[in-house]
């Protein structure tokens, strides 16, 4: 594989939940020719909106002259709709069912998937946004009695840590305590996201 010419840009259209991680990997790996635009992180809860929004974003990017586009999503609950958009525009995406899988690495995820069936995953992003993504939208800050309704079927909280930040780990630990779940931390780093971005930054 050879590197793309320095002047040839690659646009990554990604989920807002992984924007910080993509920017960190761009800096760490000297991928200055990668550009990033994001769809709303809130689509995590409305996967039916991902494919139509991605279709529009790719069409817009093509009209602006981008030839090289990479999709910063896994399947993410779209039921194949996202793959159909990728095929329509001849673009690639991150392998795997969701970010919780590619952060761990697909091989590692497959080994633990059965044991994790009753696990609630958190990432660095979800730790930073715990109140905004869980407490307030679900009304748990006002009605803690609803915790059992929303999280009663889970057994443990698994924190997939991209960085080693004690403040984020504290959030995850306190979340597990609040939700009544066993706590487990896995220091995953960026997992397969790094490999995917490096591949997107190169010609095949």
Backbone as ProteinMPNN parsed JSONL, in Angstrom:
{"seq_chain_A": "XXXXXXXXXXXXXXXXXXXXXXXXXXXXXXXXXXXXXXXXXXXXXXXXXXXXXXXXXXXXXXXXXXXXXXXXXXXXXXXXXXXXXXXXXXXXXXXXXXXXXXXXXXXXXXXXXXXXXXXXXXXXXXXXXXXXXXXXXXXXXXXXXXXXXXXXXXXXXXXXXXXXXXXXXXXXXXXXXXXXXXXXXXXXXXXXXXXXXXXXXXXX", "coords_chain_A": {"N_chain_A": [[0.836, -1.201, 0.0], [0.466, 2.238, -0.725], [1.104, 5.578, 0.391], [-1.354, 8.155, 0.151], [-1.116, 10.972, -2.023], [0.191, 13.973, -0.639], [-1.42, 16.203, -1.003], [-3.9, 15.215, -1.507], [-6.975, 14.996, -0.221], [-8.784, 13.207, 2.306], [-12.001, 12.669, 3.243], [-13.572, 12.05, 6.233], [-16.621, 10.932, 7.224], [-18.343, 10.85, 10.036], [-19.699, 9.351, 13.058], [-20.716, 11.482, 15.66], [-20.032, 10.605, 18.18], [-17.509, 9.524, 18.085], [-15.773, 11.471, 17.353], [-13.75, 12.923, 18.789], [-11.883, 10.911, 19.198], [-11.138, 10.225, 16.595], [-9.9, 12.596, 15.778], [-7.794, 12.612, 17.595], [-6.35, 10.338, 16.785], [-5.692, 11.124, 14.2], [-3.859, 13.17, 14.733], [-1.905, 11.772, 16.236], [-0.923, 9.985, 14.363], [-0.042, 11.5, 12.281], [-1.787, 12.159, 10.187], [-2.495, 14.356, 8.406], [-3.906, 14.927, 6.128], [-6.407, 13.944, 6.446], [-9.737, 14.871, 6.748], [-12.513, 15.847, 8.765], [-15.964, 15.4, 9.235], [-19.038, 15.386, 11.019], [-21.959, 13.469, 11.828], [-24.849, 13.909, 13.935], [-24.265, 12.939, 17.307], [-26.412, 12.033, 18.709], [-27.807, 10.363, 17.066], [-27.148, 7.862, 17.771], [-29.164, 6.871, 19.321], [-31.2, 6.905, 17.523], [-30.988, 5.102, 15.175], [-32.252, 4.775, 12.732], [-32.081, 7.152, 11.467], [-29.536, 7.445, 10.559], [-28.601, 6.363, 8.028], [-30.106, 7.86, 5.974], [-29.171, 10.458, 6.582], [-26.445, 10.135, 6.185], [-26.386, 9.538, 3.452], [-27.157, 12.018, 2.389], [-25.003, 13.564, 3.33], [-22.782, 12.454, 2.019], [-23.462, 12.933, -0.653], [-23.44, 15.732, -0.632], [-20.723, 16.162, -0.008], [-19.473, 15.087, -2.289], [-20.364, 16.938, -4.171], [-18.899, 19.062, -3.391], [-16.431, 18.438, -4.209], [-14.959, 16.352, -3.067], [-13.221, 13.424, -3.537], [-12.339, 11.202, -2.2], [-13.732, 9.439, 0.285], [-14.511, 8.324, 3.509], [-16.408, 6.301, 5.685], [-17.163, 6.861, 8.949], [-18.5, 4.954, 10.648], [-19.715, 1.919, 12.112], [-21.902, -0.867, 11.565], [-23.972, -0.21, 13.313], [-26.685, -0.602, 14.192], [-28.305, -0.189, 11.982], [-29.449, -2.06, 10.39], [-28.509, -2.916, 7.888], [-29.067, -0.804, 6.205], [-27.206, 1.267, 6.192], [-25.042, 0.053, 4.923], [-26.095, -0.239, 2.386], [-26.166, 2.407, 1.532], [-23.441, 2.945, 1.534], [-22.624, 1.212, -0.515], [-24.031, 2.317, -2.654], [-22.669, 4.732, -3.036], [-20.108, 3.868, -3.363], [-18.217, 3.737, -1.203], [-16.247, 3.003, 1.711], [-16.722, 1.626, 5.042], [-16.214, 1.456, 8.648], [-15.347, -1.734, 9.804], [-17.515, -4.077, 11.44], [-20.122, -4.473, 14.005], [-20.754, -2.313, 15.718], [-19.522, 0.585, 17.579], [-18.654, -0.293, 20.062], [-17.714, -2.759, 19.55], [-15.62, -2.37, 17.623], [-13.865, -0.788, 19.088], [-12.912, -2.567, 21.001], [-11.688, -4.3, 19.335], [-12.406, -6.505, 16.776], [-11.923, -9.266, 16.93], [-11.421, -9.703, 19.663], [-13.86, -8.8, 20.666], [-15.661, -10.694, 19.646], [-14.95, -12.911, 21.116], [-15.848, -12.321, 23.668], [-18.49, -11.693, 23.394], [-20.771, -13.312, 23.951], [-20.649, -13.609, 26.743], [-21.017, -10.99, 27.381], [-23.629, -10.35, 26.94], [-25.485, -9.3, 28.726], [-24.422, -6.907, 29.403], [-23.8, -3.446, 29.954], [-22.421, -1.094, 27.993], [-19.943, 1.447, 28.273], [-18.139, 4.23, 26.971], [-15.317, 6.473, 26.558], [-16.503, 8.806, 25.534], [-19.208, 8.442, 26.332], [-18.917, 8.496, 29.051], [-18.109, 11.149, 29.435], [-20.427, 12.372, 28.62], [-22.476, 11.458, 30.227], [-24.577, 12.497, 31.844], [-25.952, 14.082, 29.94], [-26.634, 12.19, 27.994], [-27.89, 10.072, 29.269], [-28.933, 10.471, 32.002], [-30.572, 12.874, 31.973], [-32.175, 12.733, 29.494], [-33.559, 10.326, 29.957], [-34.851, 10.919, 32.233], [-33.843, 10.228, 34.697], [-32.579, 11.772, 36.552], [-34.59, 13.104, 37.756], [-36.393, 11.15, 38.375], [-35.358, 8.707, 39.89], [-36.354, 6.211, 40.437], [-36.938, 5.038, 38.075], [-34.722, 3.782, 37.163], [-34.516, 1.01, 37.51], [-36.387, 0.147, 35.651], [-35.2, 0.841, 33.188], [-32.62, -0.265, 33.292], [-32.697, -2.676, 34.53], [-32.385, -5.212, 33.397], [-29.744, -5.536, 32.874], [-26.515, -6.768, 33.944], [-23.876, -6.042, 34.41], [-21.682, -3.196, 34.153], [-19.594, -2.278, 31.623], [-16.75, -0.564, 31.145], [-15.261, 0.672, 28.402], [-12.309, 1.827, 27.874], [-10.821, 4.417, 26.15], [-8.786, 6.164, 26.711], [-6.518, 6.825, 29.437], [-7.875, 8.093, 31.875], [-8.436, 9.225, 34.97], [-10.622, 10.718, 35.844], [-12.702, 10.126, 34.081], [-12.941, 7.409, 34.555], [-13.874, 7.465, 37.16], [-16.421, 8.528, 36.735], [-17.564, 6.365, 35.349], [-17.437, 4.343, 37.284], [-19.073, 5.425, 39.276], [-21.427, 5.533, 37.848], [-21.969, 2.8, 37.491], [-22.44, 2.099, 40.121], [-24.69, 3.688, 40.692], [-26.538, 2.561, 38.92], [-26.72, 0.051, 39.857], [-25.029, -2.039, 39.022], [-22.496, -4.493, 38.386], [-19.089, -3.549, 38.144], [-16.739, -3.224, 35.488], [-13.642, -2.6, 33.971], [-12.141, -2.15, 30.809], [-9.226, -1.59, 29.23], [-9.122, -0.483, 26.301], [-7.997, 1.218, 24.435], [-7.818, 2.597, 21.155], [-8.498, 0.536, 19.565], [-9.696, -1.193, 16.704], [-10.26, 1.083, 15.313], [-8.072, 2.702, 14.762], [-6.641, 1.165, 12.863], [-8.526, 1.174, 10.807], [-8.664, 3.895, 10.093], [-6.04, 4.359, 9.244], [-5.968, 2.715, 7.006], [-7.883, 3.985, 5.448], [-6.566, 6.288, 4.853], [-4.784, 5.658, 2.941], [-3.879, 4.549, -0.401], [-5.202, 1.658, -2.02]], "CA_chain_A": [[0.0, 0.0, 0.0], [1.246, 3.465, -0.761], [0.394, 6.723, 0.949], [-1.926, 9.097, -0.794], [-0.36, 12.213, -2.192], [-0.044, 14.862, 0.492], [-2.456, 17.178, -1.294], [-5.174, 14.549, -1.752], [-7.703, 14.928, 1.039], [-9.736, 12.132, 2.575], [-13.027, 13.136, 4.156], [-14.21, 11.053, 7.084], [-17.954, 11.316, 7.699], [-18.363, 9.96, 11.192], [-20.585, 9.553, 14.205], [-20.169, 12.453, 16.599], [-19.541, 9.939, 19.387], [-16.102, 9.141, 17.965], [-15.039, 12.595, 16.755], [-12.532, 13.213, 19.549], [-10.942, 9.822, 18.986], [-10.612, 10.347, 15.229], [-8.959, 13.719, 15.772], [-6.597, 12.192, 18.331], [-5.599, 9.419, 15.936], [-5.127, 11.914, 13.103], [-2.66, 13.848, 15.234], [-0.915, 10.78, 16.656], [-0.369, 9.269, 13.207], [0.369, 12.45, 11.248], [-2.7, 12.051, 9.046], [-2.972, 15.728, 8.226], [-4.781, 15.028, 4.966], [-7.754, 13.51, 6.818], [-10.667, 15.892, 7.224], [-13.595, 15.208, 9.51], [-17.274, 16.007, 9.467], [-19.769, 14.426, 11.846], [-23.395, 13.46, 12.013], [-25.119, 14.072, 15.371], [-24.059, 11.795, 18.198], [-27.724, 11.588, 19.18], [-28.304, 9.303, 16.185], [-26.895, 6.607, 18.485], [-30.47, 6.418, 19.794], [-32.121, 6.899, 16.384], [-30.205, 4.57, 14.044], [-32.99, 4.902, 11.475], [-31.737, 8.437, 10.851], [-28.132, 7.472, 10.143], [-28.421, 6.143, 6.584], [-30.534, 9.019, 5.171], [-28.275, 11.592, 6.817], [-25.176, 9.815, 5.536], [-26.625, 9.687, 2.017], [-27.09, 13.449, 2.1], [-23.66, 14.081, 3.611], [-21.884, 12.021, 0.945], [-23.845, 13.68, -1.848], [-22.933, 17.097, -0.445], [-19.258, 16.126, -0.094], [-19.125, 14.903, -3.706], [-20.609, 18.205, -4.874], [-17.841, 19.982, -2.983], [-15.193, 18.013, -4.84], [-14.246, 15.265, -2.374], [-13.194, 12.149, -4.266], [-12.014, 10.129, -1.262], [-14.606, 9.554, 1.443], [-14.57, 7.135, 4.369], [-17.536, 6.399, 6.61], [-16.773, 6.574, 10.323], [-19.549, 4.209, 11.336], [-19.89, 0.497, 11.887], [-23.295, -1.049, 11.142], [-24.636, 0.701, 14.26], [-28.117, -0.805, 14.32], [-29.048, 0.301, 10.81], [-30.096, -3.17, 9.695], [-28.052, -3.015, 6.5], [-29.35, 0.419, 5.441], [-25.959, 2.014, 6.027], [-24.256, -0.631, 3.894], [-26.673, 0.071, 1.068], [-25.705, 3.75, 1.169], [-22.015, 2.818, 1.189], [-22.547, 0.591, -1.839], [-24.54, 3.296, -3.618], [-21.658, 5.762, -3.283], [-18.801, 3.212, -3.491], [-17.348, 4.136, -0.113], [-16.07, 1.97, 2.738], [-16.999, 1.994, 6.427], [-15.485, 0.683, 9.655], [-15.882, -3.082, 9.971], [-18.062, -4.432, 12.735], [-21.52, -4.139, 14.269], [-20.898, -1.036, 16.428], [-18.251, 1.108, 18.102], [-18.242, -1.086, 21.213], [-16.97, -3.887, 18.988], [-14.329, -2.009, 17.012], [-12.944, -0.305, 20.12], [-12.265, -3.725, 21.618], [-11.105, -5.129, 18.292], [-13.464, -7.455, 16.454], [-11.577, -10.606, 17.414], [-11.645, -9.706, 21.114], [-15.297, -8.657, 20.9], [-16.335, -11.953, 19.364], [-14.653, -13.854, 22.194], [-16.578, -11.967, 24.887], [-19.845, -11.249, 23.054], [-21.79, -14.093, 24.657], [-20.593, -13.247, 28.159], [-21.4, -9.586, 27.524], [-25.01, -10.164, 26.497], [-26.205, -8.508, 29.724], [-23.521, -5.821, 29.805], [-24.053, -2.085, 29.489], [-21.119, -0.542, 27.636], [-19.652, 2.88, 28.265], [-16.875, 4.634, 26.36], [-14.892, 7.794, 27.048], [-17.544, 9.769, 25.169], [-20.4, 8.252, 27.149], [-18.582, 8.979, 30.401], [-18.154, 12.616, 29.397], [-21.789, 12.818, 28.334], [-23.399, 10.58, 30.953], [-25.785, 13.243, 32.219], [-26.669, 14.53, 28.746], [-27.103, 11.073, 27.19], [-28.668, 9.097, 30.037], [-29.675, 10.961, 33.163], [-31.623, 13.84, 31.637], [-33.169, 12.246, 28.52], [-34.373, 9.256, 30.53], [-35.519, 11.439, 33.421], [-33.341, 9.558, 35.897], [-32.201, 12.785, 37.536], [-35.824, 13.502, 38.448], [-37.141, 9.962, 38.803], [-34.41, 7.589, 40.005], [-37.064, 4.931, 40.521], [-37.006, 4.481, 36.716], [-33.47, 3.083, 36.857], [-34.792, -0.42, 37.39], [-37.106, -0.074, 34.39], [-34.304, 0.981, 32.047], [-31.36, -1.001, 33.412], [-32.889, -3.861, 35.359], [-31.988, -6.446, 32.714], [-28.282, -5.607, 32.785], [-25.821, -7.306, 35.106], [-22.628, -5.323, 34.67], [-21.294, -2.061, 33.324], [-18.238, -2.455, 31.108], [-16.172, 0.69, 30.652], [-14.253, 0.496, 27.36], [-11.557, 3.072, 28.024], [-9.915, 4.779, 25.064], [-7.653, 6.838, 27.332], [-6.35, 6.518, 30.863], [-8.279, 9.331, 32.532], [-9.09, 8.877, 36.237], [-11.911, 11.398, 35.981], [-13.694, 9.36, 33.337], [-13.164, 6.145, 35.255], [-14.726, 7.764, 38.31], [-17.792, 8.624, 36.222], [-18.029, 5.008, 35.039], [-17.623, 3.639, 38.552], [-20.257, 5.981, 39.944], [-22.585, 5.12, 37.049], [-22.249, 1.403, 37.835], [-23.027, 2.105, 41.469], [-26.029, 4.261, 40.575], [-27.401, 1.65, 38.175], [-26.749, -1.23, 40.548], [-24.366, -3.016, 38.166], [-21.093, -4.839, 38.624], [-18.228, -2.687, 37.322], [-15.54, -3.784, 34.858], [-12.955, -1.699, 33.05], [-11.248, -2.732, 29.807], [-8.424, -0.538, 28.613], [-9.097, -0.91, 24.895], [-7.401, 2.164, 23.513], [-8.662, 2.911, 20.002], [-8.877, -0.713, 18.915], [-9.63, -1.281, 15.236], [-10.47, 2.397, 14.703], [-6.774, 3.155, 14.237], [-6.379, 0.429, 11.629], [-9.459, 1.619, 9.779], [-8.277, 5.23, 9.619], [-4.796, 4.24, 8.485], [-6.31, 2.152, 5.698], [-8.605, 5.0, 4.684], [-5.628, 7.332, 4.482], [-3.855, 5.126, 1.947], [-4.414, 3.886, -1.587], [-5.139, 0.198, -1.996]], "C_chain_A": [[0.869, 1.249, 0.0], [0.426, 4.62, -0.214], [-0.203, 7.567, -0.158], [-1.014, 10.309, -0.917], [-0.765, 13.192, -1.097], [-1.22, 15.797, 0.239], [-3.84, 16.552, -1.439], [-5.899, 14.299, -0.435], [-8.587, 13.678, 1.097], [-10.73, 12.669, 3.596], [-13.619, 11.958, 4.919], [-15.547, 11.627, 7.55], [-18.303, 10.347, 8.818], [-19.483, 10.278, 12.168], [-19.931, 10.539, 15.162], [-19.621, 11.834, 17.87], [-18.068, 9.58, 19.304], [-15.25, 10.261, 17.372], [-13.721, 12.862, 17.469], [-11.463, 12.155, 19.287], [-10.335, 9.877, 17.586], [-9.594, 11.477, 15.156], [-7.67, 13.369, 16.509], [-5.729, 11.274, 17.481], [-4.99, 10.144, 14.746], [-3.836, 12.591, 13.548], [-1.552, 12.86, 15.571], [-0.198, 10.136, 15.478], [0.011, 10.183, 12.053], [-0.495, 12.41, 10.003], [-3.33, 13.412, 8.751], [-3.94, 15.876, 7.06], [-6.184, 14.465, 5.239], [-8.563, 14.718, 7.292], [-11.874, 15.186, 7.83], [-14.85, 16.059, 9.508], [-18.119, 14.955, 10.16], [-21.278, 14.593, 11.738], [-23.663, 13.489, 13.522], [-24.922, 12.791, 16.176], [-25.382, 11.203, 18.669], [-28.342, 10.516, 18.278], [-28.015, 7.918, 16.755], [-28.223, 6.0, 18.954], [-31.522, 6.371, 18.69], [-31.385, 6.386, 15.149], [-30.921, 4.65, 12.704], [-32.659, 6.201, 10.751], [-30.332, 8.449, 10.237], [-27.989, 7.376, 8.626], [-28.913, 7.323, 5.742], [-29.613, 10.22, 5.341], [-26.925, 11.37, 6.149], [-25.286, 9.98, 4.028], [-26.508, 11.156, 1.613], [-25.708, 14.021, 2.288], [-22.67, 13.691, 2.514], [-22.185, 12.785, -0.339], [-23.307, 15.11, -1.789], [-21.413, 17.135, -0.611], [-18.795, 15.949, -1.543], [-19.295, 16.216, -4.476], [-19.551, 19.246, -4.542], [-16.467, 19.54, -3.467], [-14.422, 16.92, -4.128], [-14.357, 13.975, -3.18], [-13.051, 10.975, -3.316], [-12.793, 10.34, 0.041], [-14.596, 8.234, 2.202], [-15.658, 7.349, 5.407], [-17.107, 5.943, 8.002], [-17.914, 6.018, 11.147], [-19.289, 2.726, 11.152], [-21.338, 0.319, 11.423], [-24.253, -0.246, 12.02], [-26.161, 0.617, 14.25], [-28.944, -0.376, 13.133], [-29.678, -0.825, 9.992], [-29.718, -3.308, 8.235], [-28.288, -1.766, 5.675], [-28.082, 1.23, 5.202], [-25.086, 1.373, 4.947], [-24.795, -0.355, 2.502], [-26.254, 1.465, 0.601], [-24.226, 3.711, 0.788], [-21.841, 2.219, -0.205], [-22.991, 1.559, -2.926], [-23.451, 4.295, -4.013], [-20.239, 5.198, -3.432], [-17.809, 3.728, -2.461], [-17.289, 3.006, 0.916], [-16.429, 2.526, 4.11], [-16.109, 1.185, 7.363], [-16.141, -0.692, 9.786], [-16.481, -3.255, 11.363], [-19.488, -3.979, 12.941], [-21.723, -2.781, 14.92], [-19.553, -0.625, 17.019], [-17.753, 0.303, 19.299], [-17.441, -2.308, 20.763], [-15.624, -3.433, 18.44], [-13.37, -1.385, 18.011], [-12.211, -1.469, 20.787], [-11.394, -4.49, 20.619], [-12.096, -6.257, 18.02], [-13.174, -8.852, 16.975], [-11.838, -10.718, 18.914], [-13.132, -9.622, 21.425], [-16.016, -9.979, 20.697], [-16.114, -12.975, 20.474], [-15.5, -13.595, 23.44], [-18.05, -11.661, 24.649], [-20.915, -11.998, 23.834], [-21.823, -13.737, 26.138], [-21.075, -11.826, 28.406], [-22.856, -9.311, 27.144], [-25.799, -9.26, 27.445], [-25.347, -7.367, 30.253], [-23.951, -4.497, 29.188], [-22.696, -1.442, 29.242], [-21.089, 0.975, 27.815], [-18.293, 3.096, 27.63], [-16.449, 5.963, 26.973], [-15.967, 8.838, 26.75], [-18.747, 9.648, 26.092], [-20.154, 8.613, 28.607], [-18.668, 10.508, 30.444], [-19.595, 13.124, 29.3], [-22.842, 12.017, 29.106], [-24.698, 11.299, 31.325], [-26.628, 13.584, 30.999], [-27.279, 13.376, 27.962], [-28.022, 10.121, 27.943], [-29.546, 9.738, 31.108], [-30.843, 11.862, 32.783], [-32.63, 13.316, 30.617], [-34.096, 11.175, 29.081], [-35.114, 9.701, 31.789], [-35.02, 10.849, 34.724], [-32.903, 10.546, 36.972], [-33.414, 13.232, 38.347], [-36.582, 12.31, 39.021], [-36.2, 8.752, 38.875], [-35.078, 6.231, 40.104], [-37.183, 4.265, 39.146], [-35.755, 3.687, 36.343], [-33.716, 1.594, 36.651], [-35.503, -0.741, 36.079], [-36.167, -0.083, 33.193], [-33.1, 0.039, 32.103], [-31.479, -2.303, 34.198], [-32.458, -5.164, 34.719], [-30.48, -6.582, 32.531], [-27.691, -6.169, 34.077], [-24.547, -6.557, 35.433], [-22.461, -4.151, 33.72], [-19.844, -2.266, 32.921], [-17.77, -1.13, 30.523], [-15.055, 0.354, 29.683], [-13.475, 1.801, 27.273], [-10.619, 3.299, 26.849], [-8.65, 5.446, 25.599], [-7.578, 6.425, 28.79], [-6.604, 7.793, 31.653], [-9.037, 8.984, 33.809], [-10.457, 9.535, 36.41], [-13.018, 10.641, 35.255], [-13.981, 8.026, 34.008], [-14.05, 6.345, 36.481], [-16.183, 7.871, 37.89], [-18.359, 7.224, 35.967], [-18.304, 4.221, 36.31], [-18.885, 4.119, 39.27], [-21.531, 5.614, 39.187], [-22.968, 3.68, 37.376], [-22.929, 1.308, 39.198], [-24.47, 2.601, 41.429], [-27.01, 3.276, 39.944], [-27.494, 0.266, 38.808], [-26.109, -2.355, 39.764], [-22.953, -3.296, 38.639], [-20.236, -4.012, 37.668], [-17.039, -3.459, 36.776], [-14.95, -2.753, 33.908], [-12.081, -2.503, 32.1], [-10.526, -1.59, 29.117], [-8.207, -0.906, 27.151], [-8.232, -0.028, 24.009], [-8.364, 2.405, 22.36], [-9.035, 1.68, 19.179], [-8.702, -0.675, 17.411], [-9.886, 0.056, 14.552], [-9.174, 2.917, 14.091], [-6.471, 2.48, 12.904], [-7.267, 0.913, 10.491], [-9.079, 2.977, 9.214], [-6.992, 5.185, 8.816], [-5.068, 3.68, 7.087], [-7.015, 3.184, 4.832], [-7.676, 6.08, 4.164], [-4.659, 6.909, 3.376], [-4.586, 4.611, 0.732], [-4.314, 2.383, -1.402], [-4.585, -0.324, -3.302]], "O_chain_A": [[1.903, 1.289, 0.667], [-0.799, 4.64, -0.341], [0.353, 7.684, -1.25], [-0.239, 10.616, -0.011], [-1.923, 13.23, -0.683], [-1.943, 16.146, 1.172], [-4.842, 17.265, -1.488], [-5.467, 13.473, 0.369], [-9.062, 13.176, 0.079], [-10.341, 13.077, 4.691], [-14.104, 10.996, 4.325], [-15.593, 12.677, 8.191], [-18.532, 9.163, 8.573], [-20.12, 11.33, 12.103], [-18.736, 10.443, 15.443], [-18.829, 12.463, 18.572], [-17.43, 9.354, 20.332], [-14.125, 10.019, 16.935], [-12.686, 13.012, 16.821], [-10.279, 12.474, 19.17], [-9.147, 9.604, 17.414], [-8.54, 11.326, 14.538], [-6.584, 13.778, 16.099], [-4.507, 11.417, 17.461], [-3.883, 9.811, 14.325], [-2.841, 12.583, 12.824], [-0.391, 13.085, 15.23], [0.979, 9.785, 15.57], [0.348, 9.709, 10.968], [-0.002, 12.602, 8.892], [-4.546, 13.582, 8.839], [-4.707, 16.838, 7.004], [-7.049, 14.505, 4.365], [-8.11, 15.486, 8.141], [-12.209, 14.065, 7.448], [-14.81, 17.266, 9.746], [-17.944, 13.761, 9.92], [-21.795, 15.699, 11.579], [-22.785, 13.128, 14.306], [-25.356, 11.711, 15.775], [-25.463, 10.016, 18.987], [-29.289, 9.838, 18.677], [-28.563, 6.921, 16.286], [-28.386, 4.78, 18.98], [-32.617, 5.851, 18.901], [-31.179, 7.13, 14.19], [-30.282, 4.599, 11.653], [-32.928, 6.335, 9.557], [-29.986, 9.36, 9.485], [-27.33, 8.213, 8.009], [-28.182, 7.758, 4.852], [-29.306, 10.919, 4.375], [-26.33, 12.304, 5.61], [-24.372, 10.507, 3.395], [-25.85, 11.494, 0.629], [-25.271, 14.866, 1.508], [-21.822, 14.493, 2.123], [-21.271, 13.232, -1.031], [-22.785, 15.628, -2.776], [-20.877, 18.026, -1.271], [-17.834, 16.589, -1.971], [-18.472, 16.56, -5.324], [-19.328, 20.188, -5.302], [-15.46, 20.184, -3.174], [-13.315, 16.587, -4.551], [-15.456, 13.5, -3.466], [-13.568, 9.888, -3.575], [-12.544, 11.285, 0.789], [-14.664, 7.161, 1.604], [-15.812, 8.447, 5.942], [-16.737, 4.786, 8.204], [-18.25, 6.543, 12.208], [-18.707, 2.317, 10.148], [-21.94, 1.273, 10.932], [-25.225, 0.326, 11.528], [-26.845, 1.639, 14.294], [-30.159, -0.213, 13.251], [-30.367, -0.563, 9.006], [-30.524, -3.77, 7.426], [-27.772, -1.657, 4.562], [-27.905, 1.812, 4.132], [-24.464, 2.076, 4.15], [-24.028, -0.25, 1.545], [-26.016, 1.678, -0.588], [-23.809, 4.367, -0.167], [-21.001, 2.676, -0.98], [-22.39, 1.612, -3.998], [-23.328, 4.658, -5.183], [-19.283, 5.954, -3.606], [-16.691, 4.112, -2.804], [-18.181, 2.16, 0.974], [-16.439, 3.739, 4.318], [-15.343, 0.331, 6.918], [-17.365, -0.789, 9.869], [-16.015, -2.658, 12.334], [-20.015, -3.195, 12.153], [-22.757, -2.148, 14.704], [-18.578, -1.375, 16.97], [-16.546, 0.225, 19.526], [-16.6, -2.822, 21.501], [-14.595, -4.034, 18.748], [-12.158, -1.444, 17.802], [-11.025, -1.363, 21.1], [-10.487, -5.229, 21.003], [-12.572, -6.896, 18.958], [-14.086, -9.55, 17.417], [-12.406, -11.705, 19.38], [-13.617, -10.291, 22.338], [-16.885, -10.344, 21.489], [-16.983, -13.804, 20.745], [-15.831, -14.522, 24.178], [-18.786, -11.397, 25.6], [-21.864, -11.388, 24.327], [-22.896, -13.582, 26.721], [-21.494, -11.493, 29.515], [-23.261, -8.154, 27.04], [-26.688, -8.531, 27.005], [-25.513, -6.917, 31.387], [-24.406, -4.445, 28.046], [-21.91, -1.265, 30.172], [-22.065, 1.677, 27.548], [-17.404, 2.251, 27.737], [-17.156, 6.513, 27.817], [-16.302, 9.655, 27.608], [-19.251, 10.658, 26.584], [-21.083, 8.994, 29.319], [-19.23, 11.082, 31.377], [-19.929, 14.18, 29.837], [-23.987, 11.919, 28.664], [-25.788, 10.759, 31.137], [-27.846, 13.409, 31.002], [-28.323, 13.543, 27.33], [-28.842, 9.436, 27.331], [-30.764, 9.56, 31.11], [-31.972, 11.639, 33.22], [-33.834, 13.438, 30.841], [-35.274, 11.118, 28.728], [-35.911, 8.945, 32.344], [-35.693, 10.952, 35.75], [-32.858, 10.209, 38.155], [-33.279, 13.681, 39.485], [-37.309, 12.43, 40.007], [-36.248, 7.875, 38.013], [-34.434, 5.206, 39.879], [-37.489, 3.076, 39.054], [-35.735, 2.998, 35.322], [-33.18, 0.993, 35.719], [-35.249, -1.779, 35.468], [-36.31, -0.908, 32.29], [-32.615, -0.405, 31.062], [-30.476, -2.952, 34.493], [-32.19, -6.134, 35.427], [-29.996, -7.623, 32.086], [-28.282, -6.061, 35.151], [-24.172, -6.444, 36.6], [-23.028, -4.126, 32.627], [-18.969, -2.411, 33.775], [-18.32, -0.64, 29.537], [-14.022, -0.184, 30.081], [-13.937, 2.767, 26.666], [-9.735, 2.487, 26.58], [-7.575, 5.313, 25.015], [-8.473, 5.756, 29.306], [-5.668, 8.487, 32.05], [-10.166, 8.498, 33.74], [-11.345, 8.972, 37.051], [-14.136, 10.529, 35.757], [-15.122, 7.565, 34.03], [-14.878, 5.493, 36.801], [-17.076, 7.378, 38.579], [-19.5, 6.937, 36.329], [-19.304, 3.507, 36.395], [-19.659, 3.321, 39.799], [-22.583, 5.409, 39.792], [-24.15, 3.369, 37.523], [-23.868, 0.536, 39.392], [-25.358, 2.014, 42.048], [-28.159, 3.167, 40.37], [-28.255, -0.586, 38.348], [-26.57, -3.495, 39.819], [-22.298, -2.433, 39.223], [-20.615, -3.8, 36.516], [-16.409, -4.242, 37.487], [-15.669, -2.116, 33.139], [-11.371, -3.418, 32.516], [-11.15, -0.73, 28.495], [-7.224, -1.562, 26.807], [-7.781, -0.465, 22.95], [-9.58, 2.417, 22.553], [-9.795, 1.774, 18.215], [-7.692, -0.188, 16.902], [-9.744, 0.158, 13.334], [-9.191, 3.511, 13.012], [-6.09, 3.139, 11.936], [-6.818, 1.046, 9.353], [-9.158, 3.196, 8.005], [-6.86, 5.89, 7.815], [-4.469, 4.122, 6.106], [-6.778, 3.255, 3.626], [-7.963, 6.717, 3.151], [-3.824, 7.697, 2.932], [-5.767, 4.274, 0.806], [-3.43, 1.898, -0.697], [-4.453, -1.535, -3.476]]}, "name": "protein", "num_of_chains": 1, "seq": "XXXXXXXXXXXXXXXXXXXXXXXXXXXXXXXXXXXXXXXXXXXXXXXXXXXXXXXXXXXXXXXXXXXXXXXXXXXXXXXXXXXXXXXXXXXXXXXXXXXXXXXXXXXXXXXXXXXXXXXXXXXXXXXXXXXXXXXXXXXXXXXXXXXXXXXXXXXXXXXXXXXXXXXXXXXXXXXXXXXXXXXXXXXXXXXXXXXXXXXXXXXX"}
